[in-house]
Amino acid sequence: MNYNETGIAALQEGKYEKAVESFVKAIEEEPKNAVGYINMGNVFASLGDPEKAEPFFQQAITLDENAGTAYYGLANLYFNNERYEESSKLYEKAIQKGVNEADAYFMLGKSLERSNQSKLALPYLQRATELAPNDLEARLSYGILLANMELFTQAAKEFNFVIERDEENADAHYNLGFLYAVSTDRKNDALHHLKQAFTINPEYEQARYIYDMIQLDER
């Protein structure tokens, strides 16, 4: 087992100091190998220290411009720091360099969405749901974006998909209830799902507010 493998095993066990020691040795042994720098960046990212993580990911990219996981790791740092335009470019680069996983498409979609580029975000969230069809967070986010773009029929399918697999998902109930309230005459269905939302989560004030407004309109 080499130093990178030893470090990854330590990281998976939550032994961060041992992981750092192993990755330092990996870098010392192969200073031109991007893998050690990526692993070191991942450790500091796991520890919530983006300032230490960032230069390791950047060094990895300098050493290997095809290191897709380095772009992905750096993108995560920028996304968490609300640097969405930068993170979207890096997620796209990661995908181009071979990180063709659902999470990469999902995070690219979320970065674009938060950069007020919803139309560009839509196909990436859709792709994330295609690659991971049972990822309820991705399905919910995709549904919300569809609803925001007034693609209500498609959005309702996503919300129902989530609820069928997680009956206690307050967000899915809220969004489906709100969708019924604004885009259909299915007021009883809207009331049902909104009530489910604030019953599951009593702090869901927005669901309760819209529920009460519909009740007032019907009097």
DRENPA-3360 file (N, C-alpha, C; in nm, 2 decimals, always signed):
BEGIN
1 = MNYNETGI = +0.09/-0.12/+0.00/+0.00/+0.00/+0.00/+0.09/+0.13/+0.00 ~ +0.07/+0.22/-0.10/+0.15/+0.34/-0.10/+0.09/+0.45/-0.01 ~ +0.16/+0.56/+0.00/+0.12/+0.66/+0.09/-0.01/+0.72/+0.06 ~ -0.05/+0.74/-0.07/-0.18/+0.79/-0.10/-0.29/+0.69/-0.06 ~ -0.27/+0.56/-0.08/-0.37/+0.46/-0.03/-0.38/+0.46/+0.12 ~ -0.26/+0.47/+0.19/-0.27/+0.48/+0.33/-0.34/+0.60/+0.38 ~ -0.32/+0.71/+0.32/-0.39/+0.84/+0.36/-0.54/+0.83/+0.33 ~ -0.58/+0.77/+0.22/-0.72/+0.76/+0.19/-0.79/+0.67/+0.29;
9 = AALQEGKY = -0.72/+0.56/+0.33/-0.78/+0.47/+0.43/-0.79/+0.54/+0.56 ~ -0.69/+0.62/+0.60/-0.70/+0.70/+0.72/-0.81/+0.80/+0.72 ~ -0.83/+0.87/+0.60/-0.93/+0.97/+0.59/-1.07/+0.90/+0.60 ~ -1.09/+0.79/+0.55/-1.22/+0.72/+0.56/-1.25/+0.68/+0.70 ~ -1.15/+0.66/+0.78/-1.17/+0.62/+0.92/-1.17/+0.75/+1.01 ~ -1.16/+0.87/+0.95/-1.17/+0.99/+1.03/-1.04/+1.02/+1.10 ~ -0.93/+0.96/+1.06/-0.80/+0.98/+1.12/-0.73/+1.09/+1.04 ~ -0.76/+1.21/+1.06/-0.72/+1.32/+0.97/-0.57/+1.35/+0.98;
17 = EKAVESFV = -0.51/+1.34/+1.11/-0.37/+1.37/+1.12/-0.29/+1.26/+1.05 ~ -0.33/+1.14/+1.06/-0.26/+1.03/+0.99/-0.27/+1.05/+0.84 ~ -0.39/+1.09/+0.79/-0.41/+1.11/+0.65/-0.32/+1.22/+0.60 ~ -0.31/+1.33/+0.68/-0.22/+1.44/+0.64/-0.07/+1.39/+0.63 ~ -0.03/+1.32/+0.73/+0.11/+1.27/+0.73/+0.13/+1.18/+0.61 ~ +0.04/+1.10/+0.57/+0.06/+1.01/+0.46/+0.06/+1.09/+0.33 ~ -0.02/+1.19/+0.31/-0.03/+1.26/+0.19/+0.10/+1.35/+0.18 ~ +0.15/+1.40/+0.29/+0.27/+1.48/+0.28/+0.39/+1.39/+0.23;
25 = KAIEEEPK = +0.39/+1.27/+0.28/+0.50/+1.17/+0.24/+0.48/+1.14/+0.09 ~ +0.35/+1.13/+0.05/+0.32/+1.10/-0.10/+0.37/+1.21/-0.18 ~ +0.35/+1.34/-0.14/+0.40/+1.45/-0.22/+0.55/+1.46/-0.22 ~ +0.61/+1.43/-0.10/+0.76/+1.43/-0.10/+0.82/+1.33/-0.19 ~ +0.75/+1.21/-0.19/+0.80/+1.10/-0.27/+0.78/+1.13/-0.42 ~ +0.67/+1.19/-0.46/+0.64/+1.22/-0.60/+0.59/+1.36/-0.61 ~ +0.68/+1.46/-0.61/+0.63/+1.60/-0.61/+0.57/+1.64/-0.74 ~ +0.58/+1.56/-0.85/+0.52/+1.60/-0.98/+0.39/+1.52/-1.00;
33 = NAVGYINM = +0.35/+1.45/-0.90/+0.23/+1.37/-0.91/+0.11/+1.45/-0.85 ~ +0.01/+1.48/-0.93/-0.10/+1.56/-0.89/-0.19/+1.49/-0.78 ~ -0.19/+1.36/-0.78/-0.28/+1.28/-0.69/-0.26/+1.32/-0.54 ~ -0.13/+1.33/-0.50/-0.11/+1.37/-0.36/-0.16/+1.50/-0.32 ~ -0.15/+1.60/-0.41/-0.20/+1.73/-0.39/-0.36/+1.73/-0.38 ~ -0.42/+1.65/-0.47/-0.57/+1.64/-0.47/-0.61/+1.59/-0.34 ~ -0.54/+1.48/-0.29/-0.58/+1.42/-0.17/-0.56/+1.51/-0.05 ~ -0.46/+1.59/-0.05/-0.43/+1.68/+0.06/-0.54/+1.79/+0.06;
41 = GNVFASLG = -0.58/+1.84/-0.06/-0.69/+1.93/-0.07/-0.82/+1.88/-0.02 ~ -0.84/+1.75/-0.05/-0.97/+1.69/+0.00/-0.97/+1.68/+0.16 ~ -0.85/+1.65/+0.22/-0.84/+1.65/+0.36/-0.88/+1.78/+0.42 ~ -0.82/+1.89/+0.37/-0.85/+2.02/+0.43/-0.99/+2.07/+0.40 ~ -1.04/+2.03/+0.29/-1.18/+2.05/+0.25/-1.27/+1.98/+0.35 ~ -1.24/+1.86/+0.38/-1.32/+1.78/+0.48/-1.32/+1.84/+0.62 ~ -1.20/+1.91/+0.65/-1.19/+1.97/+0.78/-1.25/+2.11/+0.78 ~ -1.31/+2.16/+0.67/-1.37/+2.29/+0.67/-1.26/+2.40/+0.66;
49 = DPEKAEPF = -1.15/+2.38/+0.60/-1.04/+2.48/+0.59/-1.01/+2.51/+0.44 ~ -1.10/+2.58/+0.37/-1.08/+2.61/+0.23/-0.95/+2.68/+0.20 ~ -0.91/+2.77/+0.29/-0.79/+2.84/+0.26/-0.67/+2.75/+0.24 ~ -0.66/+2.65/+0.32/-0.55/+2.55/+0.31/-0.57/+2.46/+0.19 ~ -0.70/+2.42/+0.17/-0.73/+2.33/+0.06/-0.70/+2.39/-0.08 ~ -0.74/+2.51/-0.10/-0.73/+2.57/-0.23/-0.60/+2.56/-0.30 ~ -0.48/+2.60/-0.24/-0.36/+2.59/-0.31/-0.32/+2.45/-0.35 ~ -0.36/+2.35/-0.28/-0.33/+2.21/-0.32/-0.41/+2.17/-0.45;
57 = FQQAITLD = -0.53/+2.21/-0.46/-0.61/+2.18/-0.58/-0.55/+2.26/-0.70 ~ -0.51/+2.38/-0.67/-0.45/+2.46/-0.78/-0.32/+2.41/-0.82 ~ -0.24/+2.36/-0.73/-0.11/+2.30/-0.77/-0.13/+2.17/-0.85 ~ -0.23/+2.09/-0.81/-0.27/+1.97/-0.88/-0.30/+2.00/-1.03 ~ -0.38/+2.11/-1.05/-0.42/+2.15/-1.19/-0.29/+2.20/-1.26 ~ -0.20/+2.27/-1.19/-0.08/+2.31/-1.26/+0.00/+2.19/-1.31 ~ +0.01/+2.09/-1.22/+0.08/+1.97/-1.26/+0.02/+1.88/-1.37 ~ -0.12/+1.88/-1.36/-0.19/+1.79/-1.45/-0.32/+1.86/-1.49;
65 = ENAGTAYY = -0.32/+1.93/-1.61/-0.44/+2.00/-1.65/-0.56/+1.91/-1.68 ~ -0.54/+1.78/-1.68/-0.65/+1.69/-1.70/-0.70/+1.62/-1.57 ~ -0.66/+1.68/-1.46/-0.70/+1.62/-1.33/-0.84/+1.67/-1.29 ~ -0.94/+1.59/-1.34/-1.08/+1.63/-1.33/-1.12/+1.65/-1.18 ~ -1.07/+1.56/-1.09/-1.11/+1.57/-0.95/-1.05/+1.69/-0.88 ~ -0.94/+1.75/-0.94/-0.89/+1.87/-0.88/-0.98/+1.99/-0.91 ~ -1.03/+1.99/-1.04/-1.13/+2.10/-1.07/-1.25/+2.08/-0.99 ~ -1.29/+1.96/-0.97/-1.42/+1.94/-0.89/-1.40/+1.98/-0.74;
73 = GLANLYFN = -1.29/+1.94/-0.68/-1.26/+1.98/-0.55/-1.25/+2.13/-0.53 ~ -1.19/+2.20/-0.63/-1.18/+2.35/-0.62/-1.32/+2.41/-0.64 ~ -1.40/+2.35/-0.73/-1.53/+2.40/-0.75/-1.62/+2.39/-0.63 ~ -1.60/+2.28/-0.55/-1.68/+2.27/-0.43/-1.64/+2.38/-0.33 ~ -1.51/+2.41/-0.32/-1.47/+2.52/-0.23/-1.54/+2.65/-0.27 ~ -1.54/+2.68/-0.40/-1.59/+2.81/-0.45/-1.75/+2.81/-0.43 ~ -1.81/+2.70/-0.45/-1.96/+2.69/-0.44/-1.99/+2.72/-0.29 ~ -1.92/+2.65/-0.20/-1.95/+2.67/-0.06/-1.92/+2.82/-0.01;
81 = NERYEESS = -1.84/+2.89/-0.09/-1.81/+3.03/-0.05/-1.89/+3.12/-0.14 ~ -2.00/+3.07/-0.20/-2.09/+3.15/-0.28/-2.03/+3.21/-0.40 ~ -1.92/+3.16/-0.45/-1.86/+3.21/-0.57/-1.91/+3.12/-0.69 ~ -2.04/+3.14/-0.72/-2.11/+3.05/-0.81/-2.06/+3.06/-0.96 ~ -2.03/+3.18/-1.01/-1.98/+3.18/-1.15/-1.85/+3.11/-1.16 ~ -1.76/+3.12/-1.07/-1.64/+3.05/-1.07/-1.66/+2.90/-1.06 ~ -1.74/+2.86/-0.97/-1.77/+2.72/-0.94/-1.83/+2.66/-1.07 ~ -1.92/+2.73/-1.13/-1.98/+2.67/-1.25/-1.88/+2.64/-1.36;
89 = KLYEKAIQ = -1.79/+2.73/-1.38/-1.68/+2.70/-1.48/-1.60/+2.59/-1.44 ~ -1.57/+2.57/-1.32/-1.48/+2.46/-1.27/-1.56/+2.33/-1.28 ~ -1.68/+2.32/-1.24/-1.76/+2.20/-1.25/-1.77/+2.16/-1.40 ~ -1.79/+2.25/-1.49/-1.79/+2.22/-1.63/-1.66/+2.16/-1.68 ~ -1.55/+2.22/-1.63/-1.42/+2.17/-1.66/-1.40/+2.03/-1.61 ~ -1.44/+2.01/-1.48/-1.43/+1.87/-1.42/-1.50/+1.77/-1.51 ~ -1.62/+1.80/-1.56/-1.70/+1.71/-1.64/-1.62/+1.69/-1.77 ~ -1.57/+1.79/-1.83/-1.49/+1.78/-1.95/-1.37/+1.69/-1.94;
97 = KGVNEADA = -1.32/+1.69/-1.81/-1.20/+1.61/-1.78/-1.23/+1.47/-1.73 ~ -1.35/+1.43/-1.74/-1.39/+1.30/-1.71/-1.47/+1.27/-1.58 ~ -1.50/+1.37/-1.51/-1.58/+1.35/-1.38/-1.73/+1.35/-1.43 ~ -1.77/+1.24/-1.49/-1.90/+1.23/-1.55/-2.00/+1.16/-1.45 ~ -2.01/+1.21/-1.33/-2.10/+1.16/-1.23/-2.21/+1.25/-1.20 ~ -2.32/+1.20/-1.14/-2.44/+1.27/-1.12/-2.41/+1.40/-1.03 ~ -2.33/+1.38/-0.93/-2.30/+1.50/-0.84/-2.24/+1.61/-0.92 ~ -2.15/+1.59/-1.02/-2.09/+1.70/-1.09/-2.19/+1.77/-1.17;
105 = YFMLGKSL = -2.28/+1.70/-1.24/-2.39/+1.77/-1.31/-2.49/+1.84/-1.22 ~ -2.52/+1.78/-1.11/-2.60/+1.85/-1.01/-2.54/+1.98/-0.96 ~ -2.42/+1.97/-0.92/-2.35/+2.09/-0.87/-2.33/+2.20/-0.98 ~ -2.31/+2.16/-1.10/-2.30/+2.26/-1.21/-2.44/+2.32/-1.23 ~ -2.54/+2.24/-1.22/-2.68/+2.30/-1.23/-2.71/+2.40/-1.12 ~ -2.67/+2.36/-1.00/-2.70/+2.45/-0.89/-2.62/+2.58/-0.89 ~ -2.50/+2.57/-0.94/-2.41/+2.69/-0.96/-2.47/+2.78/-1.06 ~ -2.52/+2.73/-1.17/-2.58/+2.81/-1.27/-2.71/+2.87/-1.22;
113 = ERSNQSKL = -2.79/+2.79/-1.15/-2.91/+2.84/-1.10/-2.89/+2.96/-1.00 ~ -2.79/+2.95/-0.92/-2.76/+3.05/-0.82/-2.69/+3.17/-0.89 ~ -2.65/+3.15/-1.01/-2.59/+3.26/-1.09/-2.70/+3.33/-1.18 ~ -2.83/+3.29/-1.15/-2.94/+3.34/-1.22/-2.94/+3.30/-1.37 ~ -2.90/+3.18/-1.39/-2.89/+3.13/-1.53/-2.97/+3.00/-1.53 ~ -3.10/+3.01/-1.50/-3.19/+2.89/-1.48/-3.20/+2.81/-1.61 ~ -3.21/+2.87/-1.73/-3.22/+2.80/-1.85/-3.10/+2.71/-1.88 ~ -2.98/+2.77/-1.84/-2.86/+2.69/-1.86/-2.85/+2.58/-1.76;
121 = ALPYLQRA = -2.91/+2.60/-1.64/-2.90/+2.50/-1.53/-2.99/+2.38/-1.56 ~ -3.10/+2.40/-1.63/-3.20/+2.29/-1.64/-3.15/+2.16/-1.70 ~ -3.07/+2.16/-1.81/-3.03/+2.04/-1.87/-2.93/+1.96/-1.78 ~ -2.85/+2.04/-1.70/-2.76/+1.97/-1.61/-2.83/+1.90/-1.49 ~ -2.93/+1.97/-1.44/-3.01/+1.90/-1.33/-3.08/+1.78/-1.39 ~ -3.13/+1.80/-1.51/-3.20/+1.68/-1.57/-3.10/+1.57/-1.59 ~ -2.98/+1.60/-1.63/-2.88/+1.49/-1.65/-2.84/+1.42/-1.52 ~ -2.84/+1.50/-1.41/-2.81/+1.45/-1.28/-2.92/+1.34/-1.24;
129 = TELAPNDL = -3.05/+1.38/-1.27/-3.15/+1.28/-1.24/-3.15/+1.16/-1.33 ~ -3.10/+1.17/-1.45/-3.09/+1.06/-1.54/-2.98/+0.96/-1.49 ~ -2.87/+1.02/-1.44/-2.76/+0.94/-1.39/-2.78/+0.88/-1.25 ~ -2.86/+0.95/-1.17/-2.90/+0.90/-1.04/-3.05/+0.92/-1.02 ~ -3.13/+0.83/-1.08/-3.27/+0.85/-1.08/-3.34/+0.84/-0.94 ~ -3.27/+0.78/-0.85/-3.33/+0.77/-0.71/-3.27/+0.87/-0.61 ~ -3.20/+0.97/-0.66/-3.14/+1.08/-0.58/-3.25/+1.18/-0.56 ~ -3.32/+1.17/-0.44/-3.44/+1.26/-0.42/-3.40/+1.40/-0.41;
137 = EARLSYGI = -3.28/+1.44/-0.36/-3.24/+1.58/-0.36/-3.23/+1.64/-0.50 ~ -3.18/+1.56/-0.59/-3.16/+1.60/-0.73/-3.30/+1.61/-0.79 ~ -3.39/+1.52/-0.77/-3.52/+1.52/-0.83/-3.60/+1.64/-0.78 ~ -3.59/+1.67/-0.65/-3.66/+1.78/-0.59/-3.61/+1.91/-0.65 ~ -3.48/+1.93/-0.66/-3.42/+2.05/-0.71/-3.46/+2.07/-0.86 ~ -3.46/+1.96/-0.93/-3.50/+1.97/-1.07/-3.64/+2.01/-1.08 ~ -3.73/+1.95/-1.00/-3.87/+1.99/-1.00/-3.89/+2.14/-0.96 ~ -3.82/+2.19/-0.87/-3.83/+2.33/-0.83/-3.79/+2.42/-0.94;
145 = LLANMELF = -3.69/+2.38/-1.01/-3.64/+2.47/-1.13/-3.75/+2.46/-1.24 ~ -3.80/+2.34/-1.26/-3.91/+2.33/-1.36/-4.03/+2.42/-1.33 ~ -4.06/+2.41/-1.20/-4.18/+2.49/-1.16/-4.15/+2.64/-1.17 ~ -4.03/+2.68/-1.14/-3.99/+2.83/-1.15/-4.00/+2.87/-1.29 ~ -3.98/+2.78/-1.39/-3.98/+2.81/-1.53/-4.12/+2.79/-1.59 ~ -4.22/+2.76/-1.50/-4.36/+2.74/-1.53/-4.38/+2.61/-1.62 ~ -4.29/+2.52/-1.60/-4.31/+2.39/-1.66/-4.38/+2.29/-1.56 ~ -4.50/+2.33/-1.53/-4.57/+2.27/-1.41/-4.60/+2.12/-1.42;
153 = TQAAKEFN = -4.64/+2.07/-1.54/-4.67/+1.93/-1.55/-4.55/+1.85/-1.52 ~ -4.43/+1.88/-1.58/-4.31/+1.81/-1.55/-4.27/+1.82/-1.41 ~ -4.28/+1.94/-1.35/-4.25/+1.96/-1.21/-4.33/+1.88/-1.12 ~ -4.46/+1.87/-1.14/-4.55/+1.79/-1.06/-4.50/+1.64/-1.06 ~ -4.46/+1.59/-1.17/-4.41/+1.45/-1.18/-4.29/+1.43/-1.09 ~ -4.20/+1.53/-1.08/-4.08/+1.52/-1.00/-4.12/+1.52/-0.85 ~ -4.21/+1.61/-0.81/-4.25/+1.62/-0.67/-4.32/+1.50/-0.63 ~ -4.41/+1.44/-0.72/-4.48/+1.32/-0.68/-4.38/+1.20/-0.67;
161 = FVIERDEE = -4.28/+1.20/-0.76/-4.18/+1.09/-0.75/-4.11/+1.09/-0.61 ~ -4.08/+1.21/-0.57/-4.01/+1.23/-0.43/-4.11/+1.18/-0.32 ~ -4.23/+1.23/-0.33/-4.33/+1.19/-0.22/-4.36/+1.04/-0.22 ~ -4.36/+0.98/-0.33/-4.39/+0.84/-0.34/-4.28/+0.76/-0.27 ~ -4.16/+0.81/-0.27/-4.04/+0.74/-0.21/-4.01/+0.80/-0.07 ~ -4.06/+0.91/-0.04/-4.03/+0.97/+0.10/-4.16/+1.05/+0.14 ~ -4.25/+0.99/+0.20/-4.38/+1.05/+0.24/-4.36/+1.16/+0.34 ~ -4.25/+1.17/+0.40/-4.22/+1.27/+0.51/-4.14/+1.39/+0.45;
169 = NADAHYNL = -4.13/+1.40/+0.32/-4.05/+1.51/+0.26/-4.13/+1.64/+0.26 ~ -4.11/+1.72/+0.36/-4.19/+1.84/+0.37/-4.17/+1.93/+0.25 ~ -4.05/+1.94/+0.20/-4.03/+2.03/+0.09/-4.10/+1.99/-0.04 ~ -4.11/+1.86/-0.06/-4.18/+1.81/-0.18/-4.33/+1.84/-0.17 ~ -4.38/+1.82/-0.05/-4.52/+1.85/-0.02/-4.55/+1.99/-0.04 ~ -4.47/+2.08/+0.01/-4.49/+2.22/+0.00/-4.49/+2.26/-0.15 ~ -4.39/+2.22/-0.22/-4.37/+2.26/-0.36/-4.49/+2.21/-0.45 ~ -4.53/+2.09/-0.42/-4.64/+2.03/-0.49/-4.77/+2.11/-0.46;
177 = GFLYAVST = -4.79/+2.14/-0.33/-4.91/+2.21/-0.29/-4.91/+2.35/-0.35 ~ -4.80/+2.42/-0.35/-4.79/+2.55/-0.40/-4.81/+2.55/-0.56 ~ -4.76/+2.45/-0.62/-4.78/+2.43/-0.76/-4.93/+2.41/-0.80 ~ -5.00/+2.33/-0.72/-5.14/+2.31/-0.74/-5.22/+2.44/-0.72 ~ -5.17/+2.52/-0.62/-5.24/+2.64/-0.59/-5.23/+2.75/-0.70 ~ -5.12/+2.75/-0.76/-5.09/+2.86/-0.86/-5.12/+2.82/-1.00 ~ -5.13/+2.69/-1.03/-5.13/+2.65/-1.17/-5.25/+2.56/-1.20 ~ -5.33/+2.53/-1.10/-5.45/+2.44/-1.13/-5.57/+2.49/-1.04;
185 = DRKNDALH = -5.68/+2.42/-1.06/-5.80/+2.45/-0.98/-5.81/+2.34/-0.87 ~ -5.70/+2.27/-0.85/-5.71/+2.16/-0.75/-5.68/+2.21/-0.61 ~ -5.77/+2.29/-0.56/-5.74/+2.36/-0.43/-5.74/+2.26/-0.31 ~ -5.82/+2.15/-0.32/-5.82/+2.05/-0.21/-5.68/+1.98/-0.21 ~ -5.63/+1.95/-0.33/-5.50/+1.88/-0.33/-5.39/+1.98/-0.28 ~ -5.40/+2.11/-0.32/-5.31/+2.21/-0.27/-5.31/+2.21/-0.12 ~ -5.43/+2.22/-0.06/-5.44/+2.23/+0.08/-5.39/+2.10/+0.15 ~ -5.41/+1.99/+0.09/-5.36/+1.86/+0.15/-5.21/+1.86/+0.16;
193 = HLKQAFTI = -5.14/+1.90/+0.05/-5.00/+1.89/+0.05/-4.93/+2.00/+0.14 ~ -5.00/+2.12/+0.13/-4.95/+2.23/+0.22/-4.96/+2.19/+0.37 ~ -5.07/+2.13/+0.40/-5.09/+2.09/+0.54/-4.99/+1.98/+0.58 ~ -4.96/+1.89/+0.48/-4.86/+1.78/+0.51/-4.73/+1.85/+0.54 ~ -4.70/+1.95/+0.46/-4.57/+2.02/+0.48/-4.55/+2.07/+0.62 ~ -4.65/+2.15/+0.67/-4.63/+2.21/+0.80/-4.67/+2.11/+0.92 ~ -4.73/+2.00/+0.88/-4.75/+1.89/+0.98/-4.62/+1.82/+1.01 ~ -4.55/+1.79/+0.90/-4.42/+1.72/+0.91/-4.32/+1.81/+0.97;
201 = NPEYEQAR = -4.32/+1.94/+0.93/-4.23/+2.04/+0.98/-4.31/+2.16/+1.04 ~ -4.33/+2.16/+1.16/-4.42/+2.27/+1.22/-4.36/+2.41/+1.20 ~ -4.23/+2.42/+1.17/-4.17/+2.55/+1.14/-4.18/+2.59/+1.00 ~ -4.26/+2.52/+0.92/-4.27/+2.55/+0.78/-4.38/+2.66/+0.77 ~ -4.34/+2.78/+0.80/-4.44/+2.90/+0.81/-4.49/+2.93/+0.67 ~ -4.41/+2.92/+0.57/-4.46/+2.96/+0.44/-4.57/+2.87/+0.39 ~ -4.56/+2.74/+0.42/-4.67/+2.64/+0.39/-4.79/+2.68/+0.46 ~ -4.78/+2.71/+0.59/-4.90/+2.74/+0.67/-4.96/+2.87/+0.62;
209 = YIYDMIQL = -4.88/+2.97/+0.58/-4.93/+3.10/+0.53/-5.01/+3.08/+0.41 ~ -4.96/+3.00/+0.31/-5.03/+2.98/+0.18/-5.16/+2.90/+0.21 ~ -5.15/+2.81/+0.30/-5.27/+2.73/+0.33/-5.38/+2.82/+0.39 ~ -5.34/+2.91/+0.48/-5.44/+3.00/+0.53/-5.50/+3.09/+0.43 ~ -5.42/+3.14/+0.33/-5.46/+3.23/+0.23/-5.56/+3.16/+0.14 ~ -5.54/+3.03/+0.11/-5.63/+2.96/+0.02/-5.77/+2.94/+0.10 ~ -5.76/+2.91/+0.23/-5.88/+2.90/+0.31/-5.96/+3.02/+0.31 ~ -5.89/+3.14/+0.32/-5.96/+3.27/+0.32/-6.03/+3.30/+0.19;
217 = DER = -5.96/+3.26/+0.08/-6.02/+3.28/-0.05/-6.14/+3.20/-0.08 ~ -6.15/+3.09/-0.01/-6.27/+3.00/-0.03/-6.39/+3.04/+0.05 ~ -6.37/+3.13/+0.15/-6.48/+3.17/+0.23/-6.57/+3.27/+0.16;
% end
